[in-house]
């Protein structure tokens, strides 16, 4: 993987979910930052619809940046990007 690599965790066309816990373990081992796009999982996965992190029982602080496209789940326009204080 290069610094510009992107790995999709929820595939729109198949619904397959990548193993987020294993990827987070690699993140900790190799010290890289993770940007998680929750556009397709927000409102669908997790007990209360909060997405992949909730689905796998992980905390928001486990990834540095989380993004959402509002048109995917909420039928809106625009998007959101939230991050940890270390990524300011």
C-alpha positions in Angstrom: 0.0 0.0 0.0 1.2 3.5 -0.8 0.3 6.6 1.1 -2.4 7.3 -1.5 -4.0 3.9 -1.3 -7.7 3.5 -0.6 -9.3 0.4 0.8 -13.1 0.0 0.7 -14.7 -1.6 3.7 -18.3 -2.0 2.5 -18.7 -2.7 -1.2 -21.7 -1.0 -2.7 -22.4 -3.5 -5.5 -22.1 -6.7 -3.4 -22.7 -5.7 0.2 -19.5 -7.5 1.3 -17.9 -6.1 4.4 -14.1 -6.1 4.9 -12.7 -7.3 8.2 -12.4 -3.9 10.0 -11.0 -5.3 13.3 -8.1 -7.0 11.4 -7.4 -3.8 9.5 -7.4 -1.8 12.8 -4.9 -4.3 14.2 -2.6 -3.7 11.2 -3.1 0.1 11.6 -1.8 -0.2 15.2 1.1 -2.4 14.2 2.3 -0.3 11.3 1.3 3.2 12.6 -0.8 4.5 9.8 -3.9 6.8 9.9 -7.2 5.5 8.8 -9.9 7.4 7.0 -13.2 5.5 7.2 -16.0 6.4 4.7 -19.3 5.5 6.4 -21.4 6.6 3.4 -22.9 3.2 2.7 -22.9 1.8 6.2 -24.3 4.8 8.1 -28.0 4.2 8.9 -27.7 0.5 7.9 -25.1 -1.3 9.9 -24.8 -1.5 13.7 -27.4 -1.8 16.4 -28.5 1.8 16.1 -27.4 2.4 12.5 -24.2 4.2 13.3 -22.2 2.2 10.7 -19.2 -0.1 10.5 -17.6 1.0 13.8 -20.7 0.2 15.7 -21.3 -3.0 13.7 -17.9 -4.3 14.9 -18.2 -2.9 18.4 -15.3 -0.4 17.9 -15.0 3.2 19.2 -14.9 6.3 16.9 -11.5 7.1 18.3 -10.1 3.9 16.6 -9.9 5.8 13.3 -8.6 9.3 12.7 -11.2 10.5 10.2 -14.8 9.4 9.4 -16.6 10.7 6.4 -20.2 10.5 5.3 -21.9 11.5 2.0 -25.4 12.7 3.1 -27.1 11.7 -0.2 -26.5 8.0 0.3 -28.5 7.4 3.4 -30.2 10.6 4.3 -31.3 11.8 0.8 -29.6 15.1 1.4 -26.8 17.0 -0.2 -23.3 17.6 1.0 -21.3 15.5 3.5 -19.6 15.4 6.9 -16.1 14.8 8.0 -15.2 14.3 11.6 -11.8 13.5 13.1 -9.7 13.2 16.2 -7.9 16.1 17.7 -4.6 14.8 16.4 -5.7 15.4 12.8 -6.3 19.1 13.0 
